[in-house]
Amino acid sequence: MRILFIGTGAIGVPALKMLLDAREHSLVAVITQPDKPAGRSQQLLASPIKELALERHVAIFQPKRIRDPAAVEQARFLRPDVIVVMAYGQIFPVELLRIPALAFLNLHASLLPRHRGAAPVHAAIEAGDARTGITVMYVDEGLDTGDILLCKEVPILRRDTAGSLHDRLADLAPEALAEALTLLKLGRAPRVPQDASLATYSPKLGRENGRIDWSVPQVRIERKIRAMNPWPAAHTLLPDREGGGTSRMLKIFSAIRSRKSSGKPGEILRADKHGILVAAGEGGVLLREIQLEGKKRMKARDFLLGHSITPGIILGP
């Protein structure tokens, strides 16, 4: 089958590599977002999808807006049997959806209809879900509302972060896509409508989503810390020792729940070789890996070697 791949994020790289290596299919081109400025130098940076396509000498198109008529006509000229999209970052016009001869498929990193939207990996961890996976769905005009072709599940591990779960789902995507393409080729691909009553939505994240509310139970705080690792990073404010200076942002990358702790929400109860123990609305959270604004990311015990933390300090909001 002639396949057009559309994607931008790193989570789609293993699926694209599978298509490049598949002898039974022909990858006709890749569409990805335009290069974007990054870092202090604002140097233009190619997407991970573009980097792989360049390495493998695949035709690349980078329209500013996929809805532009010229972009739609370019896709139509390629005559794809199947269009596959994963983590592209734009809404598709109906004219594009009608182009492939067989199917327009999306690889979504959740078990739809749960966690539709831009941040399903983060949402699954923060919600305390036991399982997640890759859903292969038929794209329609809604936001992740199309019929389901198949799902592949994985457990969410006790110490999973958004980063580690992202990587496991990326590795699962090629298996899900290969099976879906085989079913399409054989004419046996199912279409299962989603149950809209079970749908949840995970919007695009901003830095503000990482702010910790210390008044909630420790289980929710610990989930947020894992869900926001590595970005946008769970964070709070650390007052200066004298109480008259400017508070600095303290990012938190790992922590352990503590049920026996008591104190005011956000109060530092203990700071020693085991970490920094902070009281929550219920129980407490032992901070294990942190980063103070302007400093390097490090273990809490190493941070304490150069910084004096006095019990009784109130963190945040």
Solvent accessible surface area in square Angstrom, and as a share of the most:
residue,aa,sasa,rsa
1,M,39,0.18
2,R,75,0.27
3,I,1,0.00
4,L,0,0.00
5,F,0,0.00
6,I,0,0.00
7,G,0,0.00
8,T,29,0.17
9,G,24,0.23
10,A,50,0.39
11,I,14,0.07
12,G,0,0.00
13,V,39,0.23
14,P,32,0.20
15,A,0,0.00
16,L,1,0.00
17,K,98,0.42
18,M,40,0.18
19,L,4,0.02
20,L,35,0.18
21,D,75,0.39
22,A,18,0.14
23,R,240,0.88
24,E,104,0.46
25,H,25,0.11
26,S,55,0.35
27,L,31,0.15
28,V,26,0.15
29,A,0,0.00
30,V,0,0.00
31,I,2,0.01
32,T,0,0.00
33,Q,19,0.09
34,P,41,0.26
35,D,45,0.23
36,K,117,0.50
37,P,73,0.46
38,A,40,0.31
39,G,58,0.55
40,R,250,0.91
41,S,91,0.59
42,Q,108,0.48
43,Q,134,0.60
44,L,119,0.59
45,L,106,0.53
46,A,23,0.18
47,S,12,0.08
48,P,50,0.31
49,I,0,0.00
50,K,30,0.13
51,E,92,0.41
52,L,19,0.10
53,A,0,0.00
54,L,98,0.49
55,E,120,0.54
56,R,83,0.30
57,H,170,0.76
58,V,24,0.14
59,A,52,0.40
60,I,40,0.20
61,F,57,0.24
62,Q,54,0.24
63,P,26,0.16
64,K,164,0.69
65,R,121,0.44
66,I,0,0.00
67,R,113,0.41
68,D,48,0.25
69,P,107,0.67
70,A,80,0.62
71,A,9,0.07
72,V,9,0.05
73,E,95,0.43
74,Q,54,0.24
75,A,0,0.00
76,R,103,0.38
77,F,156,0.65
78,L,21,0.11
79,R,160,0.59
80,P,3,0.02
81,D,38,0.20
82,V,0,0.00
83,I,0,0.00
84,V,0,0.00
85,V,5,0.03
86,M,2,0.01
87,A,49,0.38
88,Y,8,0.03
89,G,71,0.68
90,Q,47,0.21
91,I,105,0.53
92,F,26,0.11
93,P,6,0.04
94,V,42,0.24
95,E,83,0.37
96,L,0,0.00
97,L,25,0.13
98,R,178,0.65
99,I,27,0.14
100,P,16,0.10
101,A,80,0.62
102,L,95,0.47
103,A,7,0.06
104,F,9,0.04
105,L,0,0.00
106,N,18,0.09
107,L,3,0.02
108,H,13,0.06
109,A,9,0.07
110,S,1,0.00
111,L,41,0.21
112,L,10,0.05
113,P,18,0.11
114,R,90,0.33
115,H,12,0.06
116,R,32,0.12
117,G,8,0.08
118,A,71,0.55
119,A,6,0.05
120,P,13,0.08
121,V,11,0.06
122,H,41,0.18
123,A,22,0.17
124,A,0,0.00
125,I,2,0.01
126,E,59,0.27
127,A,48,0.37
128,G,35,0.33
129,D,25,0.13
130,A,78,0.61
131,R,109,0.40
132,T,4,0.02
133,G,0,0.00
134,I,0,0.00
135,T,0,0.00
136,V,0,0.00
137,M,3,0.01
138,Y,12,0.04
139,V,28,0.16
140,D,59,0.31
141,E,128,0.57
142,G,40,0.38
143,L,77,0.38
144,D,18,0.09
145,T,48,0.28
146,G,2,0.02
147,D,36,0.19
148,I,21,0.11
149,L,4,0.02
150,L,22,0.11
151,C,54,0.32
152,K,46,0.19
153,E,92,0.41
154,V,20,0.12
155,P,60,0.38
156,I,25,0.13
157,L,93,0.46
158,R,111,0.41
159,R,132,0.48
160,D,6,0.03
161,T,28,0.16
162,A,3,0.03
163,G,22,0.21
164,S,46,0.30
165,L,0,0.00
166,H,56,0.25
167,D,81,0.42
168,R,69,0.25
169,L,0,0.00
170,A,6,0.05
171,D,103,0.54
172,L,22,0.11
173,A,0,0.00
174,P,22,0.14
175,E,97,0.43
176,A,0,0.00
177,L,0,0.00
178,A,40,0.31
179,E,72,0.32
180,A,0,0.00
181,L,1,0.01
182,T,70,0.41
183,L,38,0.19
184,L,21,0.10
185,K,116,0.49
186,L,97,0.48
187,G,68,0.66
188,R,159,0.58
189,A,24,0.18
190,P,60,0.38
191,R,141,0.52
192,V,82,0.47
193,P,100,0.63
194,Q,26,0.12
195,D,71,0.37
196,A,73,0.57
197,S,98,0.63
198,L,113,0.56
199,A,35,0.27
200,T,51,0.30
201,Y,131,0.50
202,S,4,0.03
203,P,71,0.45
204,K,170,0.72
205,L,30,0.15
206,G,19,0.18
207,R,149,0.54
208,E,130,0.58
209,N,53,0.27
210,G,0,0.00
211,R,118,0.43
212,I,1,0.00
213,D,62,0.32
214,W,9,0.03
215,S,66,0.43
216,V,24,0.14
217,P,36,0.23
218,Q,19,0.08
219,V,39,0.23
220,R,132,0.48
221,I,2,0.01
222,E,1,0.00
223,R,59,0.22
224,K,38,0.16
225,I,1,0.00
226,R,22,0.08
227,A,0,0.00
228,M,2,0.01
229,N,15,0.08
230,P,78,0.49
231,W,116,0.41
232,P,3,0.02
233,A,3,0.02
234,A,0,0.00
235,H,21,0.09
236,T,0,0.00
237,L,69,0.34
238,L,17,0.08
239,P,39,0.25
240,D,44,0.23
241,R,158,0.57
242,E,144,0.64
243,G,61,0.59
244,G,73,0.70
245,G,49,0.47
246,T,117,0.68
247,S,44,0.28
248,R,99,0.36
249,M,65,0.29
250,L,3,0.02
251,K,56,0.24
252,I,0,0.00
253,F,10,0.04
254,S,38,0.25
255,A,5,0.04
256,I,56,0.28
257,R,66,0.24
258,S,30,0.20
259,R,198,0.72
260,K,199,0.84
261,S,16,0.10
262,S,94,0.61
263,G,41,0.39
264,K,140,0.59
265,P,62,0.39
266,G,0,0.00
267,E,36,0.16
268,I,2,0.01
269,L,48,0.24
270,R,95,0.35
271,A,31,0.24
272,D,46,0.24
273,K,151,0.64
274,H,99,0.44
275,G,1,0.01
276,I,4,0.02
277,L,14,0.07
278,V,0,0.00
279,A,0,0.00
280,A,5,0.04
281,G,36,0.35
282,E,112,0.50
283,G,16,0.15
284,G,0,0.00
285,V,0,0.00
286,L,22,0.11
287,L,0,0.00
288,R,86,0.32
289,E,36,0.16
290,I,0,0.00
291,Q,49,0.22
292,L,2,0.01
293,E,95,0.43
294,G,80,0.77
295,K,90,0.38
296,K,164,0.69
297,R,106,0.39
298,M,56,0.25
299,K,92,0.39
300,A,1,0.01
301,R,117,0.43
302,D,63,0.33
303,F,3,0.01
304,L,34,0.17
305,L,154,0.77
306,G,64,0.61
307,H,53,0.24
308,S,63,0.40
309,I,22,0.11
310,T,74,0.43
311,P,76,0.48
312,G,41,0.39
313,I,27,0.14
314,I,75,0.38
315,L,4,0.02
316,G,19,0.19
317,P,106,0.67
